[in-house]
Amino acid sequence: QRRLEERGGGLVQSGASLKLSCAASGGSIRPAAMGWFRQAPGKEREFVARVKWSGRGTDYADSVKGRFTASIDNAKNTMYLQMNSLKPEDAAVYYCAAMLYGSATWSSWGQGTQVTVSS
């Protein structure tokens, strides 16, 4: 059973930067891709970014393009999300997820880490 653990959330001011990490453990099959999602109070969970396990190939939501960067350190089985120029609307619980080869769904999820951005 693959386990994902997010870390790095916190309270920052608008315009600041924050870096989240997602450590993957367990699981006998290497995932095809890892993703970041977020959910703000009263809103549905939304896609933020996706990165292939190889590190070659990323996708971002329009709302974070140019500000957020997703990356993977394969040696550490850890995915990162560098968030720059944070805005109050970026405040949410951020989740990481894993997708296996041959699947179109996210099969593993972390518990989430809270990001709060003050204006």
Secondary structure, DSSP 8 states (H G I E B T S, - for coil): --EEEEE--EEEETT--EEEEEEEE--SS--SEEEEEEE-TTS--EEEEEEETTS--EEE-TTTTTTEEEEEEGGGTEEEEEE-S--GGG-EEEEEEEE-TT-SS--EE---EEEEEE-
